[in-house]
Amino acid sequence: MASKEKNGDTTSKKISDKKRETLVKSKEQFSSLQESLRQSVAQMEQWGNWAQDLMESRDSEIAALQARVDALETRLLREAGEEPKLTNAQKREAITAYLTDPERTNWSDREIARQVGTSPQTVANWRQRLSVTSRRGQDRTVIRGGKVFKMRTDNIGQNKG
């Protein structure tokens, strides 16, 4: 009987050792899976940030293109004589609307003048009267030669000496 008890103890010890080894392996696999999951989540967050940046840059490109289309359409209508000339009061309202519109506030005076049908100096005077934006240290959206780009304005009017 003593040998059966020793055999039983040995067998149960072997089983518990195997269970312990299996448990240790399971814990290692679980830790490995957790780390893999963390890395996957981090990668997905990076992709999400990249996609968001791409969408924002595309949105600004679309807005710039829409501005160009609007400008060309208005100019073509005006040149074709299909659009009636604006009165001074209407020009003043249009300039005020452009200067207070968040998307168009940073347009150059020349572009706003082209849209409204007035001189850039008139737009500059209204910009100063309304004090909507300071010309210093701000980028402006400019359209030249059919290209839309940002122009730094912080050195305009400064002496180079």
Wavefront OBJ file of the C-alpha trace (Angstrom):
o trace
v 0.000 0.000 0.000
v 2.820 2.311 0.717
v 4.075 1.917 -2.844
v 0.612 2.845 -4.199
v 0.610 6.020 -2.081
v 4.091 6.900 -3.328
v 2.959 6.221 -6.907
v -0.149 8.390 -6.338
v 1.926 11.201 -4.832
v 4.369 11.052 -7.731
v 1.554 11.035 -10.264
v -0.232 13.957 -8.632
v 3.092 15.815 -8.376
v 3.705 15.221 -12.102
v 0.182 16.444 -12.892
v 0.583 19.555 -10.743
v 4.004 20.254 -12.344
v 2.404 19.961 -15.798
v -0.443 22.244 -14.725
v 2.065 24.732 -13.369
v 4.057 24.642 -16.635
v 0.865 25.049 -18.665
v -0.201 27.951 -16.462
v 3.195 29.654 -16.839
v 3.048 29.205 -20.636
v -0.505 30.555 -20.686
v 0.565 33.621 -18.692
v 3.478 34.209 -21.083
v 1.174 33.869 -24.086
v -1.324 36.229 -22.478
v 1.399 38.808 -21.807
v 2.613 38.455 -25.388
v -0.917 38.941 -26.709
v -1.407 41.991 -24.492
v 1.787 43.573 -25.827
v 0.783 42.771 -29.396
v -2.611 44.361 -28.779
v -0.977 47.505 -27.321
v 1.237 47.794 -30.395
v -1.741 47.306 -32.717
v -3.737 49.996 -30.916
v -0.773 52.396 -31.089
v -0.420 51.709 -34.825
v -4.136 52.291 -35.377
v -3.922 55.606 -33.496
v -1.026 56.674 -35.735
v -3.031 55.752 -38.826
v -6.024 57.654 -37.473
v -3.892 60.754 -36.879
v -2.409 60.453 -40.368
v -5.885 60.111 -41.901
v -7.143 63.140 -39.937
v -4.181 65.250 -41.093
v -4.775 64.147 -44.670
v -8.466 65.066 -44.452
v -7.655 68.496 -43.011
v -5.110 69.230 -45.739
v -7.585 68.063 -48.395
v -10.296 70.275 -46.865
v -8.052 73.344 -47.092
v -7.125 72.461 -50.693
v -10.806 72.080 -51.575
v -11.613 75.425 -49.927
v -8.825 77.109 -51.887
v -10.032 75.566 -55.141
v -13.599 76.618 -54.371
v -12.373 80.157 -53.764
v -10.648 80.123 -57.154
v -13.787 78.825 -58.872
v -15.930 81.461 -57.146
v -13.495 84.206 -58.140
v -13.350 83.075 -61.760
v -17.114 82.700 -61.999
v -17.739 86.161 -60.588
v -15.114 87.741 -62.825
v -16.456 86.009 -65.941
v -19.994 87.102 -65.160
v -18.830 90.659 -64.554
v -16.767 90.732 -67.765
v -19.649 89.276 -69.779
v -21.860 92.074 -68.481
v -24.388 89.611 -67.098
v -23.858 90.762 -63.555
v -25.090 94.269 -62.742
v -22.579 96.775 -61.428
v -22.688 97.209 -57.676
v -23.546 100.500 -56.039
v -21.098 101.946 -53.517
v -23.352 100.796 -50.660
v -23.438 97.257 -52.088
v -19.639 97.260 -52.490
v -19.265 98.403 -48.884
v -21.570 95.595 -47.698
v -19.710 93.045 -49.818
v -16.311 94.168 -48.527
v -17.586 94.035 -44.944
v -18.983 90.543 -45.549
v -15.663 89.316 -46.986
v -13.648 90.824 -44.125
v -15.877 89.341 -41.432
v -16.158 85.879 -43.038
v -13.736 83.540 -41.179
v -12.757 81.711 -44.370
v -12.118 84.841 -46.410
v -10.677 87.196 -43.797
v -7.162 86.130 -44.771
v -7.702 86.778 -48.467
v -5.503 89.492 -49.895
v -6.947 92.966 -50.408
v -6.340 92.554 -54.121
v -8.410 89.356 -54.319
v -11.306 90.814 -52.328
v -11.203 93.911 -54.561
v -11.279 91.685 -57.644
v -14.324 89.862 -56.271
v -16.227 93.008 -55.370
v -15.148 95.175 -58.302
v -13.341 97.883 -56.395
v -9.752 98.913 -55.742
v -7.407 97.103 -53.347
v -6.861 100.406 -51.532
v -10.579 100.622 -50.757
v -10.478 97.126 -49.258
v -7.346 98.037 -47.263
v -9.088 101.144 -45.924
v -12.136 99.121 -44.875
v -9.927 96.454 -43.322
v -8.236 99.143 -41.243
v -11.582 100.767 -40.286
v -13.063 97.459 -39.206
v -9.815 96.355 -37.539
v -10.811 92.802 -38.387
v -7.286 91.508 -38.672
v -3.870 92.879 -38.179
v -1.738 92.718 -41.286
v 1.366 91.943 -39.261
v 2.443 88.382 -38.576
v -0.448 86.754 -40.377
v -0.557 84.612 -43.470
v -2.829 85.594 -46.340
v -4.370 83.364 -48.992
v -3.290 84.746 -52.361
v -4.236 83.779 -55.907
v -1.714 84.629 -58.622
v -1.422 83.131 -62.046
v -4.162 80.647 -61.213
v -2.245 79.322 -58.197
v -3.472 79.582 -54.609
v -0.819 79.927 -51.915
v -0.171 81.363 -48.467
v 1.841 84.581 -48.234
v 3.575 85.798 -45.106
v 2.750 89.445 -44.436
v 4.803 90.226 -41.356
v 7.562 92.060 -43.292
v 5.326 94.120 -45.582
v 6.141 97.792 -45.268
v 9.330 97.183 -43.285
v 12.605 98.782 -44.248
v 15.275 96.284 -45.245
v 18.097 98.346 -43.782
l 1 2 3 4 5 6 7 8 9 10 11 12 13 14 15 16 17 18 19 20 21 22 23 24 25 26 27 28 29 30 31 32 33 34 35 36 37 38 39 40 41 42 43 44 45 46 47 48 49 50 51 52 53 54 55 56 57 58 59 60 61 62 63 64 65 66 67 68 69 70 71 72 73 74 75 76 77 78 79 80 81 82 83 84 85 86 87 88 89 90 91 92 93 94 95 96 97 98 99 100 101 102 103 104 105 106 107 108 109 110 111 112 113 114 115 116 117 118 119 120 121 122 123 124 125 126 127 128 129 130 131 132 133 134 135 136 137 138 139 140 141 142 143 144 145 146 147 148 149 150 151 152 153 154 155 156 157 158 159 160 161
